[in-house]
Amino acid sequence: MCWARPTVCAMTSWTSASADRVGWRWAREQLQARGLALILDYVPNHIAADHPWVTDRPECLLAGSEDDLLLHPEAFMRIAGGVYAKGRDPYFEPWQDVLQLNAFAPALRRAAAETLATIGGQCDGVRCDMAMLMTDEVFARTRGKRAGSAPDTEYWPPLIARCKETHPDFVFIAEVYWDMERRLQQQGFDLCYDKRLYDRPVHDSPELVRDHLWPPPTTRSTLSGSSRTTTSLVRRSRSDSRTGAPPRW
């Protein structure tokens, strides 16, 4: 597996005469010839302040007001003639250099589906950064009343399904914490992070590490009770011990 991470920059738009397109295809062919898959890093929760969507698709962003900016300048940004929320997760202060995408906005869901369908033709899979932030539950908890009402469907299932219509072997990998791995697998992800396994070598005995990788039959039958058969990087995950109310902003 070869993992390329473009952070939160805009996805490259290929032109018919682009030498980059030829070079990218050649590089991917070289990886495939060596038995390697190309996995790109996809950031669904936020975009850079200079991303084209700020001017081309502002309806994809989580908008704020002048009062929001005045009262909470650490959480909002004025850019391109508007005020928008900065990206964040439920447990940390807002990140100062990125803008929050609105997971409940139909415009974002359409744009993200288009983006993933395009990416599907350029690599073998994506590692979705902090994928659980886009679930209805977490987004509503992170953004409180500002998030509004959740749509009838979750964020990920239709996006993954659309991509796999044309790229059935495309792999979706979720960076996920807070014991939400099984939920994201049920929403279509092929692989998920295993936070508990990451922690066990530091905090637990070798026997617990072994049992985690190959649990006793009684535990194994309980853990395999998912309605979706899938290859997984996870069985269980350590819960994040932090708790908190929705933020003021």
WOQUI-V11228 format. One record per helix or strand of 3 or more residues. SS is the DSSP state (@ for helix, = for strand). FROM is the first residue (numbers start at 1). LEN is the number of residues. If there is no record, write none. Layout:
SS|FROM|LEN, SS|FROM|LEN
This chain:
=|2|3, @|19|15, =|38|6, =|46|3, @|53|4, @|58|3, @|66|6, =|76|4, =|82|5, =|98|4, @|106|14, =|125|5, @|131|4, @|136|12, @|155|12, =|171|4, @|181|6, @|195|9, @|206|8, @|217|7
